[in-house]
Amino acid sequence: MGLKPANEWKTYKFVHHPGLMLIKNPFTSLGQRYWIRKCLEQYSRKPNKTNIDIEIILNDWWKECYRKGECDLKLLKKMRWTTLGYHHNWDTKIYSEDNKSVFPEDLGELCDCIAQYLGYEDFKAEAAIVNYYHLSSTLSAHTDHSEINLEAPLFSFSFGQSAIFLIGGREKSVTPSAILLESGDIAIMSKEARLSYHAVQKIVATASEPWNNLENSLIDDKTITFKYITDKQQLICDMNNNIDKNEWNLFGNSLKVLKEDNNCRIYLVLLAL
């Protein structure tokens, strides 16, 4: 799933925020490319739902952004979120059986890898929200309490530019702590942290591009076993395709600088899968 061997992962716990953990970039560079591309190109497609649906229904937002050969910056900037699996109802704040689509196999597999590493043997991902942030974006303080099982942890995957993540307590009066999330980092909120207020204060342009360090990245391990993936060879092929510059450049450029307009550079960060 684009991950380094688990014995190389570095995991941190936070004394003042019980249940909050941070796995510092357990992804290979090729793994980062795979998930960045998935978020931009595939998870934004129908039948998944996006914030753009209220204005216009697009079956393939990413393809439409580049339909004329050049980036439609206006359309690109409109994308803020897409939901996968059980779709979050932003009005009622609930999930329901009549508002869901098939959860992506690869994302389910990735979440299972993280869950098993952390000891959550019965965890199964069924819903996700992909947030797309520009350099000027923020996310106000909130709690995630719409899920039926509030004992299950929340996984937050970050790809692209960096973000200053704030987390406090169950009440807004609790002074929050600031944590720098960099590309590839995974934040886990469980126990007390699961119901704590959290926010994204600022997006920070990264000086490094860890997704471009592709030495010895080719995947050719046919002995890997999966729980949810039905076509292992297709997954390996899709991941290896991102080594090719012709395959990757469009996505890499979208993460860095899409276009300069009045000296304003547009960046994207993908968070909170």
Secondary structure, DSSP 4 states (H G I P E B T S, - for coil): --B--GGG-EEEE-TTSTTEEEEE--B-HHHHHHHHHIIIIITTBTTSEEGGGGT---SBHHHHHTTTSS--HHHHHH--EEEEEBPP-TTT----TTSB-PPPHHHHHHHHHHHHHHT-TT----EEEEEEE-TT--EEEE----SS-TTS-EEEE-EESEEEEEE--SSTTSPPEEEEE-TT-EEEE-HHHHTS-EEEEEEE--S--GGG--TT-----TT---SS-S-HHHHHHHHHGGGSHHHHHHHHHHHS-S-EETTEEP--EEE--
